Amino acid sequence: MTRLLLAIMMFLLLAPSARAKVEKETDAAAIPFGVIDQRLLKTAYVDGEQMRYDVFWTGGVKIGELTLEIFRMKGIKPATFRVKAVITTENGAIHGIYPVRDVHLTTVSGPDRLPSRYEVEQKEGYNYQASRLTRYNQQTGRIWYKKNADPSITYWVEAPIHNEFSAFLGSRVMPFAVGEAFLVPTFADKRRNEVQVRVLDRQTLDDTILGRVDTMQVTPILEFKGLYDKNGDTVIWYTDDACRVPVRINSKLKIGSLTLDLTGYRNASCPRYDGAVRVEEKKTVKAGEIPALPAGSRKDE
């Protein structure tokens, strides 16, 4: 279950789309590597930013929730941030049958927000638990991985390198131009992959918690299978402004599709959207606030 939720959100977990068959013929050498626009880091991917999503199966059946939180680690130079993702089936249709609660922590630093550490705590079903730790050396390209009490594994790749979370958030603050693409080097399938991120089009969305917003449609194109056996096109809608809020994510599967809709957003550096919540929740919270994050947010650190 969690594999489907995480697969929608993170570039590494997406299988090759129909577009990949077309792009495979493109000379990858002609596509530049993406570079973070430092100006966007003043309003997006900032300390205190929080995003909450409901995850729906085809037909509007809610199957889970995903919460992202970004916070800066004080007293560390260069600037270092932790990205926390909580994936849960709570409030979803299958929670009573197969409960899931996974916590993912990625530590990133420097102007390129490259990962140095990735921790995962998984609780799935009634019997499965797992702990995973990955360390990235951005100078040497050494990647160290350990699961539970199993022997550790070391990989060597060309640096710099992202993981799935830093790739998603980093590409969010790279320059967008309709019809153009850039590459994000990402560790997946035990190797380095150059994920192509293509900007498709502009579109106005009327039914978001931010109201009517102009967006940029962006799709990651992968030529490797990824960690999970999933097939389909994935599109991310970012607000077409300095906040670059991912308001919707849709992925077509072999059967049906999954959609992530933004249901809560907090970011003091983006006052126009700060505190946005669903209409039905506005009656129960104070102005400028979003409902409390699920257990496992920063207060539980």
Number of C-alpha atoms within 10 A of each C-alpha: 16 18 13 16 23 20 22 25 21 17 29 28 24 28 26 20 22 13 15 18 13 9 16 12 8 11 8 13 8 9 14 13 17 19 16 18 16 13 11 18 18 14 21 21 25 20 21 14 20 24 22 25 22 22 26 21 15 13 9 10 14 20 20 26 24 26 23 20 23 22 18 17 15 9 8 10 9 10 14 21 23 20 23 24 24 22 26 26 26 18 13 17 15 16 16 12 10 12 18 21 22 21 18 17 20 24 24 25 18 12 14 15 19 23 28 19 19 22 19 18 17 18 18 18 15 10 6 9 13 13 15 16 17 20 18 25 18 17 10 12 16 17 21 16 19 16 15 12 9 9 8 12 11 12 14 15 17 15 17 19 25 26 25 21 26 23 22 19 18 21 22 23 23 19 15 21 14 13 10 14 22 22 21 25 19 23 24 20 14 13 12 20 21 19 22 24 24 21 21 18 15 17 15 13 16 11 9 16 19 22 11 11 18 16 22 23 22 26 21 28 26 25 18 17 16 19 15 14 12 21 18 18 19 25 20 24 23 22 22 18 14 14 23 20 23 22 24 21 22 21 22 18 17 9 10 11 17 25 25 25 20 25 24 26 28 21 22 16 18 19 13 11 19 19 23 26 24 16 9 7 14 16 9 9 13 11 11 14 15 23 18 9 17 16 10 16 17 14 7 7 5
